[in-house]
């Protein structure tokens, strides 16, 4: 939440790697957890088709808790939508979503995941179980329109990757963080290293550094926290 002066401080803190300060007292707006969840996986022959499906879903009245994009080993892409709500309402909602994808997109197959299988799937996703030991994990803010560009330039690195938040966040797991840094610089995409070697939380370009330094001077005039 914003503080009394109207500054949205949490947005400065997210991804800052402790450069601005530390929260010691927090308040949260809490929403009720859905009674049940169900997940729909739809497979598409190529990237352009799955991105078209994402665009169609955003312009239709489909309420989803999660919309992820996962590249598959055979070159196809999986679109993963998770819906939450009342158990009695979910079958109808998932059926409408399936009908929409069949009618409006080029999906070649669908799979519905429910109950314990749904919970196990998202527990693995949230724990980054798909990231192999020894790999560095990098979070890259992006937009769906720029995903094809990123896919092209990271091809040589063969990263494990996943796109979340409707294609607005890329997660890249790589063995060579320096090569990924160079690639991100070529396409002007910043990255935050979440797992990896110590001492280097930021890779790629760093837009807004001058503003961040002025904010840091205001929040941390004594320089008690790490430099920007």
C-alpha atoms as an extended CHARMM CRD file, in Angstrom:
* protein
*
       228  EXT
         1         1  UNK       CA              0.0000000000        0.0000000000        0.0000000000  PROA      1               0.0000000000
         2         2  UNK       CA              1.0730000000        3.6010000000       -0.4280000000  PROA      2               0.0000000000
         3         3  UNK       CA              2.4420000000        5.4580000000        2.5580000000  PROA      3               0.0000000000
         4         4  UNK       CA              0.9900000000        8.6980000000        3.9040000000  PROA      4               0.0000000000
         5         5  UNK       CA              3.0140000000       10.8210000000        1.4670000000  PROA      5               0.0000000000
         6         6  UNK       CA              1.5940000000        8.9560000000       -1.5140000000  PROA      6               0.0000000000
         7         7  UNK       CA              4.8240000000        7.2200000000       -2.5570000000  PROA      7               0.0000000000
         8         8  UNK       CA              4.2830000000        3.6700000000       -3.7930000000  PROA      8               0.0000000000
         9         9  UNK       CA              7.3750000000        2.3620000000       -2.0050000000  PROA      9               0.0000000000
        10        10  UNK       CA              6.7890000000       -1.3770000000       -2.5850000000  PROA      10              0.0000000000
        11        11  UNK       CA              7.3490000000       -0.9010000000       -6.3290000000  PROA      11              0.0000000000
        12        12  UNK       CA             10.8140000000        0.5050000000       -5.6230000000  PROA      12              0.0000000000
        13        13  UNK       CA             11.6150000000       -2.4150000000       -3.3330000000  PROA      13              0.0000000000
        14        14  UNK       CA             10.5700000000       -5.2230000000       -5.6910000000  PROA      14              0.0000000000
        15        15  UNK       CA             13.6440000000       -6.3870000000       -7.5840000000  PROA      15              0.0000000000
        16        16  UNK       CA             15.9700000000       -3.9160000000       -5.8370000000  PROA      16              0.0000000000
        17        17  UNK       CA             17.9710000000       -6.6630000000       -4.0810000000  PROA      17              0.0000000000
        18        18  UNK       CA             18.0110000000       -4.7500000000       -0.8070000000  PROA      18              0.0000000000
        19        19  UNK       CA             19.4840000000       -1.5490000000       -2.2450000000  PROA      19              0.0000000000
        20        20  UNK       CA             16.8690000000        0.8760000000       -0.8850000000  PROA      20              0.0000000000
        21        21  UNK       CA             16.1600000000       -0.4930000000        2.5730000000  PROA      21              0.0000000000
        22        22  UNK       CA             14.1730000000       -3.1320000000        4.4210000000  PROA      22              0.0000000000
        23        23  UNK       CA             10.5310000000       -3.3490000000        5.4660000000  PROA      23              0.0000000000
        24        24  UNK       CA             10.1010000000       -3.9040000000        9.1970000000  PROA      24              0.0000000000
        25        25  UNK       CA              6.3180000000       -3.4130000000        9.4990000000  PROA      25              0.0000000000
        26        26  UNK       CA              3.9170000000       -4.5810000000        6.7990000000  PROA      26              0.0000000000
        27        27  UNK       CA              0.1790000000       -4.5960000000        6.2000000000  PROA      27              0.0000000000
        28        28  UNK       CA             -1.5530000000       -6.7150000000        3.5860000000  PROA      28              0.0000000000
        29        29  UNK       CA             -4.8690000000       -6.6520000000        1.8110000000  PROA      29              0.0000000000
        30        30  UNK       CA             -6.0810000000      -10.2450000000        2.0930000000  PROA      30              0.0000000000
        31        31  UNK       CA             -8.5390000000      -11.8370000000       -0.3180000000  PROA      31              0.0000000000
        32        32  UNK       CA            -10.3570000000      -15.1400000000        0.3200000000  PROA      32              0.0000000000
        33        33  UNK       CA             -8.6670000000      -18.1460000000       -1.2480000000  PROA      33              0.0000000000
        34        34  UNK       CA            -10.7800000000      -19.8980000000       -3.8910000000  PROA      34              0.0000000000
        35        35  UNK       CA            -12.5120000000      -23.0590000000       -2.6940000000  PROA      35              0.0000000000
        36        36  UNK       CA            -11.0830000000      -25.0990000000       -5.5610000000  PROA      36              0.0000000000
        37        37  UNK       CA             -8.8390000000      -24.8670000000       -8.6150000000  PROA      37              0.0000000000
        38        38  UNK       CA             -8.6680000000      -26.5060000000      -12.0150000000  PROA      38              0.0000000000
        39        39  UNK       CA             -5.9730000000      -26.1860000000      -14.6930000000  PROA      39              0.0000000000
        40        40  UNK       CA             -6.3010000000      -26.4070000000      -18.4640000000  PROA      40              0.0000000000
        41        41  UNK       CA             -3.2410000000      -27.1680000000      -20.6000000000  PROA      41              0.0000000000
        42        42  UNK       CA             -3.5340000000      -26.4890000000      -24.3230000000  PROA      42              0.0000000000
        43        43  UNK       CA             -0.7580000000      -27.3540000000      -26.7910000000  PROA      43              0.0000000000
        44        44  UNK       CA             -0.0190000000      -25.2000000000      -29.8520000000  PROA      44              0.0000000000
        45        45  UNK       CA              2.1820000000      -26.0530000000      -32.8690000000  PROA      45              0.0000000000
        46        46  UNK       CA              4.2040000000      -22.8300000000      -32.7000000000  PROA      46              0.0000000000
        47        47  UNK       CA              4.9790000000      -19.6560000000      -30.8060000000  PROA      47              0.0000000000
        48        48  UNK       CA              2.9790000000      -17.3100000000      -33.0200000000  PROA      48              0.0000000000
        49        49  UNK       CA             -0.1680000000      -19.3870000000      -32.5580000000  PROA      49              0.0000000000
        50        50  UNK       CA              0.0860000000      -19.5440000000      -28.7880000000  PROA      50              0.0000000000
        51        51  UNK       CA              0.7330000000      -15.7940000000      -28.5660000000  PROA      51              0.0000000000
        52        52  UNK       CA             -2.3400000000      -15.2460000000      -30.7060000000  PROA      52              0.0000000000
        53        53  UNK       CA             -4.3130000000      -17.3660000000      -28.2520000000  PROA      53              0.0000000000
        54        54  UNK       CA             -3.0860000000      -15.2490000000      -25.3340000000  PROA      54              0.0000000000
        55        55  UNK       CA             -4.2270000000      -12.1050000000      -27.1300000000  PROA      55              0.0000000000
        56        56  UNK       CA             -7.6430000000      -13.6540000000      -27.7860000000  PROA      56              0.0000000000
        57        57  UNK       CA             -8.0200000000      -14.7060000000      -24.1560000000  PROA      57              0.0000000000
        58        58  UNK       CA             -7.2310000000      -11.2010000000      -22.9430000000  PROA      58              0.0000000000
        59        59  UNK       CA             -9.9560000000       -9.7000000000      -25.1200000000  PROA      59              0.0000000000
        60        60  UNK       CA            -12.6440000000      -12.1850000000      -24.0340000000  PROA      60              0.0000000000
        61        61  UNK       CA            -14.4890000000      -12.5260000000      -20.6970000000  PROA      61              0.0000000000
        62        62  UNK       CA            -12.3250000000      -15.3570000000      -19.3900000000  PROA      62              0.0000000000
        63        63  UNK       CA            -11.3620000000      -14.8770000000      -15.7430000000  PROA      63              0.0000000000
        64        64  UNK       CA             -8.1410000000      -16.7750000000      -14.9760000000  PROA      64              0.0000000000
        65        65  UNK       CA             -5.9440000000      -16.8590000000      -11.8910000000  PROA      65              0.0000000000
        66        66  UNK       CA             -2.8720000000      -17.9210000000      -13.8850000000  PROA      66              0.0000000000
        67        67  UNK       CA             -1.9170000000      -17.8190000000      -17.5640000000  PROA      67              0.0000000000
        68        68  UNK       CA              1.5190000000      -19.2740000000      -18.3210000000  PROA      68              0.0000000000
        69        69  UNK       CA              3.4200000000      -20.2340000000      -21.4540000000  PROA      69              0.0000000000
        70        70  UNK       CA              5.8190000000      -23.1850000000      -21.4870000000  PROA      70              0.0000000000
        71        71  UNK       CA              8.0840000000      -24.1460000000      -24.4200000000  PROA      71              0.0000000000
        72        72  UNK       CA              8.0910000000      -27.9000000000      -25.0440000000  PROA      72              0.0000000000
        73        73  UNK       CA             11.0400000000      -30.0460000000      -26.0950000000  PROA      73              0.0000000000
        74        74  UNK       CA              9.5620000000      -30.7630000000      -29.5420000000  PROA      74              0.0000000000
        75        75  UNK       CA              9.2810000000      -27.0750000000      -30.4800000000  PROA      75              0.0000000000
        76        76  UNK       CA              5.6170000000      -26.7500000000      -29.6020000000  PROA      76              0.0000000000
        77        77  UNK       CA              4.2660000000      -24.5320000000      -26.8220000000  PROA      77              0.0000000000
        78        78  UNK       CA              1.9140000000      -25.2510000000      -23.9490000000  PROA      78              0.0000000000
        79        79  UNK       CA             -0.5460000000      -22.6230000000      -22.7180000000  PROA      79              0.0000000000
        80        80  UNK       CA             -1.4700000000      -23.2300000000      -19.0850000000  PROA      80              0.0000000000
        81        81  UNK       CA             -4.5220000000      -21.5580000000      -17.5640000000  PROA      81              0.0000000000
        82        82  UNK       CA             -5.5770000000      -22.0080000000      -13.9350000000  PROA      82              0.0000000000
        83        83  UNK       CA             -9.0500000000      -21.1130000000      -12.7310000000  PROA      83              0.0000000000
        84        84  UNK       CA            -10.1400000000      -20.7640000000       -9.1060000000  PROA      84              0.0000000000
        85        85  UNK       CA            -13.5790000000      -20.5140000000       -7.5690000000  PROA      85              0.0000000000
        86        86  UNK       CA            -16.5070000000      -22.5370000000       -6.2750000000  PROA      86              0.0000000000
        87        87  UNK       CA            -16.3140000000      -26.2630000000       -6.9730000000  PROA      87              0.0000000000
        88        88  UNK       CA            -19.8150000000      -26.2110000000       -8.4190000000  PROA      88              0.0000000000
        89        89  UNK       CA            -18.9590000000      -23.4600000000      -10.9100000000  PROA      89              0.0000000000
        90        90  UNK       CA            -15.5850000000      -24.6840000000      -12.1740000000  PROA      90              0.0000000000
        91        91  UNK       CA            -16.8100000000      -27.4530000000      -14.5470000000  PROA      91              0.0000000000
        92        92  UNK       CA            -18.9140000000      -24.9700000000      -16.5020000000  PROA      92              0.0000000000
        93        93  UNK       CA            -16.1410000000      -22.3780000000      -16.5940000000  PROA      93              0.0000000000
        94        94  UNK       CA            -13.5100000000      -24.8370000000      -17.7890000000  PROA      94              0.0000000000
        95        95  UNK       CA            -15.9170000000      -26.1580000000      -20.4410000000  PROA      95              0.0000000000
        96        96  UNK       CA            -16.5020000000      -22.6260000000      -21.7380000000  PROA      96              0.0000000000
        97        97  UNK       CA            -12.7510000000      -22.0090000000      -21.8120000000  PROA      97              0.0000000000
        98        98  UNK       CA            -12.1880000000      -25.2320000000      -23.7670000000  PROA      98              0.0000000000
        99        99  UNK       CA            -14.9210000000      -24.2940000000      -26.2290000000  PROA      99              0.0000000000
       100       100  UNK       CA            -13.3820000000      -20.8530000000      -26.6650000000  PROA      100             0.0000000000
       101       101  UNK       CA             -9.9380000000      -22.2830000000      -27.4010000000  PROA      101             0.0000000000
       102       102  UNK       CA            -11.3320000000      -24.7980000000      -29.8980000000  PROA      102             0.0000000000
       103       103  UNK       CA            -13.3620000000      -22.1200000000      -31.6860000000  PROA      103             0.0000000000
       104       104  UNK       CA            -11.0000000000      -19.1520000000      -31.5880000000  PROA      104             0.0000000000
       105       105  UNK       CA             -7.4520000000      -20.5720000000      -31.5330000000  PROA      105             0.0000000000
       106       106  UNK       CA             -5.2430000000      -23.2080000000      -33.1760000000  PROA      106             0.0000000000
       107       107  UNK       CA             -4.8090000000      -25.4750000000      -30.1340000000  PROA      107             0.0000000000
       108       108  UNK       CA             -4.1410000000      -29.0960000000      -31.1160000000  PROA      108             0.0000000000
       109       109  UNK       CA             -4.8630000000      -30.7360000000      -27.7460000000  PROA      109             0.0000000000
       110       110  UNK       CA             -6.2770000000      -29.9810000000      -24.2950000000  PROA      110             0.0000000000
       111       111  UNK       CA             -5.7140000000      -31.5420000000      -20.8860000000  PROA      111             0.0000000000
       112       112  UNK       CA             -7.7390000000      -30.7820000000      -17.7460000000  PROA      112             0.0000000000
       113       113  UNK       CA             -5.8840000000      -31.1650000000      -14.4220000000  PROA      113             0.0000000000
       114       114  UNK       CA             -7.8820000000      -31.2490000000      -11.1960000000  PROA      114             0.0000000000
       115       115  UNK       CA             -7.7490000000      -31.8430000000       -7.4380000000  PROA      115             0.0000000000
       116       116  UNK       CA             -4.4850000000      -33.3310000000       -6.1050000000  PROA      116             0.0000000000
       117       117  UNK       CA             -2.8190000000      -33.3150000000       -9.5260000000  PROA      117             0.0000000000
       118       118  UNK       CA             -3.5480000000      -29.5990000000       -9.9000000000  PROA      118             0.0000000000
       119       119  UNK       CA             -2.1260000000      -28.8120000000       -6.4560000000  PROA      119             0.0000000000
       120       120  UNK       CA              0.9990000000      -30.9070000000       -7.1110000000  PROA      120             0.0000000000
       121       121  UNK       CA              1.5960000000      -29.2170000000      -10.4710000000  PROA      121             0.0000000000
       122       122  UNK       CA              1.5300000000      -25.7010000000       -9.0520000000  PROA      122             0.0000000000
       123       123  UNK       CA              3.5570000000      -26.6520000000       -6.0130000000  PROA      123             0.0000000000
       124       124  UNK       CA              6.3270000000      -27.7430000000       -8.3920000000  PROA      124             0.0000000000
       125       125  UNK       CA              5.9890000000      -24.6200000000      -10.5300000000  PROA      125             0.0000000000
       126       126  UNK       CA              6.0830000000      -22.2740000000       -7.5350000000  PROA      126             0.0000000000
       127       127  UNK       CA              9.1310000000      -24.0840000000       -6.1290000000  PROA      127             0.0000000000
       128       128  UNK       CA             10.9540000000      -23.7660000000       -9.4960000000  PROA      128             0.0000000000
       129       129  UNK       CA             11.3270000000      -27.5410000000       -9.5680000000  PROA      129             0.0000000000
       130       130  UNK       CA             11.9050000000      -27.2580000000      -13.3280000000  PROA      130             0.0000000000
       131       131  UNK       CA             15.2330000000      -25.4660000000      -12.6990000000  PROA      131             0.0000000000
       132       132  UNK       CA             18.0200000000      -28.0420000000      -12.5980000000  PROA      132             0.0000000000
       133       133  UNK       CA             20.6630000000      -27.9260000000       -9.8740000000  PROA      133             0.0000000000
       134       134  UNK       CA             23.6080000000      -25.6940000000      -10.7330000000  PROA      134             0.0000000000
       135       135  UNK       CA             21.7040000000      -23.4150000000      -13.1120000000  PROA      135             0.0000000000
       136       136  UNK       CA             21.2190000000      -19.6900000000      -12.5580000000  PROA      136             0.0000000000
       137       137  UNK       CA             17.6240000000      -18.4440000000      -12.6080000000  PROA      137             0.0000000000
       138       138  UNK       CA             16.9470000000      -15.0090000000      -14.0930000000  PROA      138             0.0000000000
       139       139  UNK       CA             13.6740000000      -13.0450000000      -14.0800000000  PROA      139             0.0000000000
       140       140  UNK       CA             13.1610000000      -10.8030000000      -17.1170000000  PROA      140             0.0000000000
       141       141  UNK       CA             10.2510000000       -8.3450000000      -17.4990000000  PROA      141             0.0000000000
       142       142  UNK       CA              8.9210000000       -8.5720000000      -21.0210000000  PROA      142             0.0000000000
       143       143  UNK       CA              5.7410000000       -8.2760000000      -23.0850000000  PROA      143             0.0000000000
       144       144  UNK       CA              4.1260000000      -10.9630000000      -25.2560000000  PROA      144             0.0000000000
       145       145  UNK       CA              5.1040000000       -9.0560000000      -28.4110000000  PROA      145             0.0000000000
       146       146  UNK       CA              8.8070000000       -9.2910000000      -27.4820000000  PROA      146             0.0000000000
       147       147  UNK       CA              8.8170000000      -13.0050000000      -26.6620000000  PROA      147             0.0000000000
       148       148  UNK       CA              9.6870000000      -14.0470000000      -30.2620000000  PROA      148             0.0000000000
       149       149  UNK       CA             12.7360000000      -11.7570000000      -30.1780000000  PROA      149             0.0000000000
       150       150  UNK       CA             13.9080000000      -13.2420000000      -26.8840000000  PROA      150             0.0000000000
       151       151  UNK       CA             13.2870000000      -16.7910000000      -28.1160000000  PROA      151             0.0000000000
       152       152  UNK       CA             15.4820000000      -16.1260000000      -31.1500000000  PROA      152             0.0000000000
       153       153  UNK       CA             18.4400000000      -14.6450000000      -29.2830000000  PROA      153             0.0000000000
       154       154  UNK       CA             18.5510000000      -17.1810000000      -26.4140000000  PROA      154             0.0000000000
       155       155  UNK       CA             18.2940000000      -20.2000000000      -28.7090000000  PROA      155             0.0000000000
       156       156  UNK       CA             22.0490000000      -20.7790000000      -28.6600000000  PROA      156             0.0000000000
       157       157  UNK       CA             22.1290000000      -20.8360000000      -24.8550000000  PROA      157             0.0000000000
       158       158  UNK       CA             19.4930000000      -23.5900000000      -24.7240000000  PROA      158             0.0000000000
       159       159  UNK       CA             17.9700000000      -22.2480000000      -21.5020000000  PROA      159             0.0000000000
       160       160  UNK       CA             15.1590000000      -23.8560000000      -19.5590000000  PROA      160             0.0000000000
       161       161  UNK       CA             12.4680000000      -21.1900000000      -19.6270000000  PROA      161             0.0000000000
       162       162  UNK       CA              8.9060000000      -20.3330000000      -18.7400000000  PROA      162             0.0000000000
       163       163  UNK       CA              6.7120000000      -17.2870000000      -19.3030000000  PROA      163             0.0000000000
       164       164  UNK       CA              4.2320000000      -16.2280000000      -16.6240000000  PROA      164             0.0000000000
       165       165  UNK       CA              1.6970000000      -13.4490000000      -15.9680000000  PROA      165             0.0000000000
       166       166  UNK       CA              0.2160000000      -13.7980000000      -19.4320000000  PROA      166             0.0000000000
       167       167  UNK       CA              3.6190000000      -13.5560000000      -21.1110000000  PROA      167             0.0000000000
       168       168  UNK       CA              4.7950000000      -10.4910000000      -19.1930000000  PROA      168             0.0000000000
       169       169  UNK       CA              7.5500000000      -12.2020000000      -17.1900000000  PROA      169             0.0000000000
       170       170  UNK       CA             10.2220000000      -14.5490000000      -18.5500000000  PROA      170             0.0000000000
       171       171  UNK       CA             12.0900000000      -16.9810000000      -16.3160000000  PROA      171             0.0000000000
       172       172  UNK       CA             15.3690000000      -18.2340000000      -17.7900000000  PROA      172             0.0000000000
       173       173  UNK       CA             17.5310000000      -20.9660000000      -16.2560000000  PROA      173             0.0000000000
       174       174  UNK       CA             21.0490000000      -20.9870000000      -17.7300000000  PROA      174             0.0000000000
       175       175  UNK       CA             24.4980000000      -22.3480000000      -16.9710000000  PROA      175             0.0000000000
       176       176  UNK       CA             26.3740000000      -19.3430000000      -18.4200000000  PROA      176             0.0000000000
       177       177  UNK       CA             25.1950000000      -16.1120000000      -16.7930000000  PROA      177             0.0000000000
       178       178  UNK       CA             27.7550000000      -13.9930000000      -18.6770000000  PROA      178             0.0000000000
       179       179  UNK       CA             26.4430000000      -15.1170000000      -22.0580000000  PROA      179             0.0000000000
       180       180  UNK       CA             22.8790000000      -14.3800000000      -20.9990000000  PROA      180             0.0000000000
       181       181  UNK       CA             23.9930000000      -10.9300000000      -19.8230000000  PROA      181             0.0000000000
       182       182  UNK       CA             25.4080000000      -10.2200000000      -23.2870000000  PROA      182             0.0000000000
       183       183  UNK       CA             22.2580000000      -11.4820000000      -24.9960000000  PROA      183             0.0000000000
       184       184  UNK       CA             19.9490000000       -9.3750000000      -22.8310000000  PROA      184             0.0000000000
       185       185  UNK       CA             22.0300000000       -6.2980000000      -23.5770000000  PROA      185             0.0000000000
       186       186  UNK       CA             21.6270000000       -6.8530000000      -27.3180000000  PROA      186             0.0000000000
       187       187  UNK       CA             17.8210000000       -6.8350000000      -27.0390000000  PROA      187             0.0000000000
       188       188  UNK       CA             17.6340000000       -4.1880000000      -24.2950000000  PROA      188             0.0000000000
       189       189  UNK       CA             15.9780000000       -6.4170000000      -21.6850000000  PROA      189             0.0000000000
       190       190  UNK       CA             17.0160000000       -6.1750000000      -18.0120000000  PROA      190             0.0000000000
       191       191  UNK       CA             17.2450000000       -9.2250000000      -15.7760000000  PROA      191             0.0000000000
       192       192  UNK       CA             17.3300000000       -9.9610000000      -12.0490000000  PROA      192             0.0000000000
       193       193  UNK       CA             19.3450000000      -13.0140000000      -10.9680000000  PROA      193             0.0000000000
       194       194  UNK       CA             17.3900000000      -14.9550000000       -8.3360000000  PROA      194             0.0000000000
       195       195  UNK       CA             19.5600000000      -18.0870000000       -8.1640000000  PROA      195             0.0000000000
       196       196  UNK       CA             23.2030000000      -17.8970000000       -9.1400000000  PROA      196             0.0000000000
       197       197  UNK       CA             26.6830000000      -16.7210000000       -8.2050000000  PROA      197             0.0000000000
       198       198  UNK       CA             26.8030000000      -14.1040000000       -5.4240000000  PROA      198             0.0000000000
       199       199  UNK       CA             27.4960000000      -10.4250000000       -5.9530000000  PROA      199             0.0000000000
       200       200  UNK       CA             25.7430000000       -9.9430000000       -9.2710000000  PROA      200             0.0000000000
       201       201  UNK       CA             21.9720000000       -9.5360000000       -8.9130000000  PROA      201             0.0000000000
       202       202  UNK       CA             21.4380000000       -7.4870000000      -12.0850000000  PROA      202             0.0000000000
       203       203  UNK       CA             22.2930000000       -8.3520000000      -15.6920000000  PROA      203             0.0000000000
       204       204  UNK       CA             21.4410000000       -6.7840000000      -19.0260000000  PROA      204             0.0000000000
       205       205  UNK       CA             20.7690000000       -3.0450000000      -19.3510000000  PROA      205             0.0000000000
       206       206  UNK       CA             19.6680000000       -1.0740000000      -16.3070000000  PROA      206             0.0000000000
       207       207  UNK       CA             17.1700000000        1.5880000000      -17.3460000000  PROA      207             0.0000000000
       208       208  UNK       CA             16.3100000000        4.1920000000      -14.7520000000  PROA      208             0.0000000000
       209       209  UNK       CA             19.5380000000        3.8620000000      -12.7620000000  PROA      209             0.0000000000
       210       210  UNK       CA             19.9110000000        7.6320000000      -12.3500000000  PROA      210             0.0000000000
       211       211  UNK       CA             16.3910000000        7.8850000000      -10.9080000000  PROA      211             0.0000000000
       212       212  UNK       CA             17.0250000000        4.8830000000       -8.6640000000  PROA      212             0.0000000000
       213       213  UNK       CA             20.1520000000        6.5320000000       -7.2850000000  PROA      213             0.0000000000
       214       214  UNK       CA             18.2220000000        9.6930000000       -6.4350000000  PROA      214             0.0000000000
       215       215  UNK       CA             15.5570000000        7.6260000000       -4.6970000000  PROA      215             0.0000000000
       216       216  UNK       CA             18.2350000000        5.7580000000       -2.7800000000  PROA      216             0.0000000000
       217       217  UNK       CA             19.7770000000        9.0320000000       -1.6450000000  PROA      217             0.0000000000
       218       218  UNK       CA             16.3860000000       10.0660000000       -0.2620000000  PROA      218             0.0000000000
       219       219  UNK       CA             15.6210000000        6.7270000000        1.4090000000  PROA      219             0.0000000000
       220       220  UNK       CA             19.1430000000        5.8210000000        2.5290000000  PROA      220             0.0000000000
       221       221  UNK       CA             21.1410000000        9.0690000000        2.9090000000  PROA      221             0.0000000000
       222       222  UNK       CA             23.6860000000        7.3770000000        5.1900000000  PROA      222             0.0000000000
       223       223  UNK       CA             24.4490000000        4.6730000000        2.6470000000  PROA      223             0.0000000000
       224       224  UNK       CA             23.7730000000        1.7790000000        5.0150000000  PROA      224             0.0000000000
       225       225  UNK       CA             22.5500000000       -0.5060000000        2.2430000000  PROA      225             0.0000000000
       226       226  UNK       CA             24.2960000000       -1.7730000000       -0.9000000000  PROA      226             0.0000000000
       227       227  UNK       CA             25.0360000000        0.5840000000       -3.7720000000  PROA      227             0.0000000000
       228       228  UNK       CA             22.7040000000        0.7660000000       -6.7760000000  PROA      228             0.0000000000
